[in-house]
């Protein structure tokens, strides 16, 4: 009898699933995966990931090398365009396709890094607030209210004015602007779990609070964390583009999508592609990531946790 109890106590957070539910989930997953917009999203995200990982092998030209003789060349499908510069060139004659490819690396690095940092801070604070409650919960809640009261643009301007604009600063600013979402969601779920039977059983077996939080409570909120992270990734890409557009992101000459949109503002009437094509890259990527976030939410819908 004690052996059975011990075996169950080792996995107090495990969610039981019957064979019928598992088969139903697999069928639902296949149906979702076959949706055209999910396939489209996976293709777009895959392309962005490939550009971020191997830009030098994909880009046809050096994104920083100017060619004044070819400045403001149109895309290949327009009169005067050539396949030497398939998407045209900017005001300095730099190949636009190459700059869009290298800009994907900045968008991906900043987006993923900001999501990871914000998730690490937000989940840790949410676990502490939800599990311990009391004064600690109140302090974290007031800190979250303070973070929500400061718009991220104002925070970015203040931080950049003090430390300067670079990649690390941009990631930190975006993480400081979004950790609250993780904290509130994790806090609410942990408060509902902390009096569950498996937590009481783990405590009775002598498990410490950090072990209970990391080994037993955190796995039961991981689905919600993953869904939030997927949806936040699209916001991070959009925020990075907005800050780069305002000159608060990665400084030139590093190509960024937002910076490219800003560079082409003066040429919208004569060379619309300089701003429009990087803006289209932002739009398509954000929409694709948002659709994948919706898919992740449908696939990872929290199940009712049953005692074991």
C-alpha positions as MATLAB code, in Angstrom:
seq = 'XXXXXXXXXXXXXXXXXXXXXXXXXXXXXXXXXXXXXXXXXXXXXXXXXXXXXXXXXXXXXXXXXXXXXXXXXXXXXXXXXXXXXXXXXXXXXXXXXXXXXXXXXXXXXXXXXXXXXXXXXXXXXXXXXXXXXXXXXXXXXXXXXXXXXXXXXXXXXXXXXXXXXXXXXXXXXXXXXXXXXXXXXXXXXXXXXXXXXXXXXXXXXXXXXXXXXXXXXXXXXXXXXXXXXXXXXXXXXXXXXXXXXXXXXXXXXXXXXXXXXXXXXXXXXXXXXXXXXXXXXXXXXXXXXXXXXXXXXXXXXXXXXXXX';
ca = [
       0.000    0.000    0.000;
       2.799    2.416    0.935;
       4.556    1.649   -2.364;
       1.432    2.666   -4.276;
       1.117    5.889   -2.305;
       4.800    6.694   -2.868;
       4.498    6.036   -6.582;
       1.555    8.380   -6.842;
       3.231   11.000   -4.706;
       6.144   11.181   -7.123;
       3.885   12.604   -9.830;
       1.269   14.674   -8.039;
       0.819   17.096  -10.924;
       0.227   14.548  -13.623;
      -2.982   14.982  -15.593;
      -4.778   11.725  -16.402;
      -6.024   11.237  -19.919;
      -8.060    8.354  -21.239;
      -7.535    6.792  -24.653;
     -10.676    8.335  -26.126;
      -9.649   11.877  -25.177;
      -6.168   11.329  -26.581;
      -7.500   10.067  -29.896;
      -9.878   13.028  -30.061;
      -7.031   15.466  -29.416;
      -4.974   13.913  -32.212;
      -7.840   14.189  -34.667;
      -8.424   17.798  -33.656;
      -4.725   18.529  -34.070;
      -4.706   17.070  -37.574;
      -7.774   19.115  -38.537;
      -6.173   22.308  -37.240;
      -2.863   21.557  -38.958;
      -4.646   21.153  -42.303;
      -6.239   24.580  -42.147;
      -4.839   26.732  -44.982;
      -3.980   29.626  -42.709;
      -2.049   27.342  -40.338;
      -0.043   25.928  -43.237;
       0.563   29.467  -44.483;
       1.655   30.556  -40.996;
       4.056   27.642  -40.633;
       5.610   28.436  -44.017;
       6.048   32.124  -43.165;
       7.514   31.417  -39.737;
       9.818   28.829  -41.280;
      11.045   31.362  -43.858;
      11.647   34.001  -41.194;
      13.520   31.468  -39.071;
      15.673   30.453  -42.053;
      16.469   34.104  -42.821;
      17.334   34.712  -39.179;
      19.636   31.686  -38.951;
      21.305   31.792  -42.369;
      21.022   35.338  -43.762;
      24.437   35.270  -45.442;
      23.568   32.128  -47.388;
      20.189   33.452  -48.555;
      20.756   37.155  -49.231;
      21.994   37.823  -52.784;
      23.963   40.957  -51.818;
      25.683   42.649  -48.918;
      22.880   44.577  -47.168;
      25.242   47.401  -46.169;
      26.990   47.928  -49.509;
      25.715   51.024  -51.347;
      25.533   51.372  -55.121;
      24.598   54.942  -56.005;
      24.349   54.040  -59.689;
      21.410   51.737  -58.844;
      19.673   53.881  -56.212;
      15.886   53.634  -56.034;
      15.777   50.887  -58.655;
      12.240   49.436  -58.871;
      11.304   45.777  -58.240;
      11.770   43.360  -61.119;
       8.092   43.362  -62.152;
       8.102   47.110  -62.786;
       9.512   48.963  -65.746;
      13.241   49.416  -65.226;
      13.508   46.639  -62.654;
      15.937   43.737  -62.974;
      16.455   40.381  -61.305;
      19.790   41.671  -60.009;
      17.700   43.456  -57.375;
      14.390   41.532  -57.273;
      12.725   43.887  -54.755;
      14.529   47.013  -55.890;
      16.970   49.199  -53.973;
      16.773   51.994  -51.415;
      18.004   55.596  -51.567;
      21.638   54.474  -51.240;
      21.364   51.686  -53.818;
      21.386   48.893  -51.226;
      19.573   45.728  -52.245;
      16.148   45.716  -50.585;
      15.694   41.932  -50.598;
      18.995   41.449  -48.773;
      18.061   44.082  -46.202;
      14.669   42.471  -45.602;
      16.382   39.099  -45.076;
      18.881   40.528  -42.598;
      16.092   42.499  -40.922;
      14.356   39.203  -40.187;
      17.308   38.239  -37.996;
      16.863   41.320  -35.797;
      13.102   40.796  -35.571;
      13.523   37.135  -34.606;
      16.363   37.662  -32.134;
      14.676   40.575  -30.391;
      11.262   38.897  -30.387;
      12.406   35.549  -29.020;
      14.830   37.074  -26.501;
      12.239   39.516  -25.172;
       9.643   36.754  -24.833;
      12.087   34.521  -22.959;
      13.203   37.293  -20.596;
       9.683   38.552  -19.957;
       8.469   34.980  -19.432;
      11.270   34.193  -16.991;
      10.591   37.280  -14.872;
       6.805   37.133  -15.142;
       6.452   33.418  -14.426;
       8.795   33.613  -11.421;
       6.881   36.517   -9.895;
       3.538   34.898  -10.692;
       4.584   31.662   -8.974;
       5.754   33.520   -5.879;
       2.670   35.742   -5.673;
       0.154   32.973   -6.279;
       1.776   30.359   -4.057;
       2.706   32.464   -1.037;
       0.061   35.194   -1.154;
       0.001   37.737    1.663;
       2.376   40.693    1.657;
       4.499   39.260   -1.163;
       1.419   38.954   -3.359;
       0.446   42.544   -2.567;
       3.919   43.885   -3.383;
       4.073   42.062   -6.700;
       0.557   43.226   -7.576;
       1.530   46.878   -6.903;
       4.696   46.412   -8.979;
       2.571   45.058  -11.829;
       0.225   48.053  -11.572;
       3.230   50.373  -11.745;
       4.559   48.596  -14.835;
       1.172   48.884  -16.553;
       0.973   52.585  -15.758;
       4.108   53.389  -17.802;
       3.600   53.129  -21.600;
       6.371   51.153  -23.232;
       7.213   54.001  -25.632;
       7.879   56.371  -22.737;
       9.895   53.674  -20.971;
      11.904   53.087  -24.146;
      12.639   56.793  -24.585;
      13.785   57.081  -20.963;
      16.016   54.008  -21.086;
      17.559   54.874  -24.460;
      18.248   58.419  -23.283;
      20.189   57.042  -20.314;
      22.063   54.019  -21.697;
      21.832   54.450  -25.470;
      20.187   52.340  -28.167;
      21.466   48.829  -28.803;
      20.178   45.273  -29.092;
      20.411   44.430  -25.376;
      18.641   47.642  -24.344;
      15.828   46.945  -26.801;
      15.290   43.424  -25.451;
      15.266   44.643  -21.835;
      12.805   47.441  -22.597;
      10.392   45.074  -24.344;
      10.669   42.503  -21.544;
       9.999   45.157  -18.886;
       6.896   46.187  -20.804;
       5.314   42.731  -21.070;
       6.236   40.592  -18.025;
       2.984   41.591  -16.301;
       0.892   39.432  -18.636;
       2.712   36.284  -17.539;
       2.573   37.272  -13.876;
      -1.179   37.800  -13.792;
      -2.035   34.617  -15.643;
       0.361   32.426  -13.657;
      -0.688   34.009  -10.354;
      -4.360   33.271  -10.990;
      -3.762   29.647  -11.935;
      -1.338   29.021   -9.071;
      -3.830   30.412   -6.557;
      -6.330   27.849   -7.812;
      -3.770   25.029   -7.566;
      -2.033   25.712   -4.275;
      -4.755   24.022   -2.208;
      -5.096   21.064   -4.563;
      -4.757   17.544   -3.208;
      -1.477   16.872   -4.978;
       0.087   19.979   -3.395;
      -1.144   18.951    0.043;
       0.186   15.428   -0.541;
       3.585   16.720   -1.654;
       3.819   18.951    1.400;
       2.871   16.026    3.653;
       5.698   14.007    2.083;
       8.136   16.707    3.194;
       8.635   18.556   -0.100;
       9.879   22.126    0.271;
       7.989   25.074   -1.190;
      10.500   25.667   -4.040;
      10.284   21.987   -4.997;
       6.495   22.041   -4.935;
       6.380   25.160   -7.106;
       8.908   23.959   -9.675;
       8.178   20.223   -9.732;
       4.428   20.083   -9.220;
       2.761   23.484   -9.774;
       4.743   24.881  -12.717;
       4.082   21.891  -15.039;
       0.355   22.380  -14.512;
       0.457   25.979  -15.773;
       2.963   25.378  -18.574;
       0.286   25.174  -21.272;
      -0.983   28.650  -20.442;
       2.567   29.994  -20.388;
       3.277   28.546  -23.821;
       0.104   30.046  -25.279;
       0.900   33.493  -23.866;
       4.492   33.296  -25.110;
       3.358   32.403  -28.636;
       0.935   35.307  -28.744;
       3.432   37.705  -27.171;
       5.998   36.914  -29.856;
       3.910   38.720  -32.467;
       3.644   41.758  -30.185;
       7.403   41.780  -29.619;
       8.090   41.806  -33.370;
       5.634   44.665  -33.817;
       7.047   46.619  -30.867;
      10.589   46.197  -32.166;
       9.543   47.534  -35.556;
       7.795   50.507  -33.936;
      10.826   51.398  -31.813;
      13.175   51.033  -34.775;
      10.869   53.261  -36.820;
      11.180   55.932  -34.120;
      14.954   55.560  -33.967;
      14.894   53.861  -30.549;
      15.836   50.378  -31.713;
      19.018   48.884  -33.077;
      20.996   51.814  -34.544;
      21.978   52.054  -38.224;
      23.481   50.740  -40.386;
      22.124   47.415  -39.073;
      19.039   46.700  -41.215;
      15.752   46.460  -39.327;
      12.265   46.308  -40.761;
      11.050   49.326  -38.816;
      14.136   51.330  -39.719;
      13.666   50.483  -43.391;
      10.078   51.719  -43.262;
      11.310   54.961  -41.714;
      14.066   55.351  -44.334;
      11.568   55.216  -47.189;
       9.082   57.775  -45.878;
      10.499   60.549  -48.049;
      10.207   58.452  -51.200;
       6.638   57.149  -50.940;
       5.514   59.125  -53.997;
       8.406   58.042  -56.246;
       9.749   54.808  -54.707;
       6.934   53.286  -52.678;
       8.663   49.889  -52.423;
      11.374   51.170  -50.051;
       8.829   51.454  -47.218;
       6.002   49.228  -48.398;
       7.885   45.947  -48.820;
       9.508   45.948  -45.343;
       6.132   46.971  -43.934;
       4.559   44.033  -45.747;
       7.183   41.737  -44.175;
       6.158   43.015  -40.731;
       2.467   42.547  -41.486;
       2.765   39.014  -42.861;
       5.050   37.852  -40.048;
       2.887   39.274  -37.271;
      -0.295   37.815  -38.776;
       1.361   34.398  -39.201;
       2.618   34.332  -35.611;
      -0.777   35.457  -34.317;
      -2.492   32.642  -36.196;
      -0.035   30.158  -34.732;
      -0.792   31.608  -31.311;
      -4.495   30.987  -31.842;
      -3.711   27.445  -32.951;
      -1.573   26.857  -29.857;
      -4.403   28.152  -27.686;
      -6.849   25.721  -29.273;
      -4.436   22.806  -28.984;
      -3.301   23.533  -25.435;
      -6.623   24.504  -23.914;
      -6.193   23.842  -20.200;
      -7.823   20.620  -19.066;
      -9.442   20.132  -15.746;
      -6.830   18.781  -13.325;
      -7.974   15.708  -11.449;
      -6.564   14.314   -8.269;
      -4.249   11.317   -8.577;
];
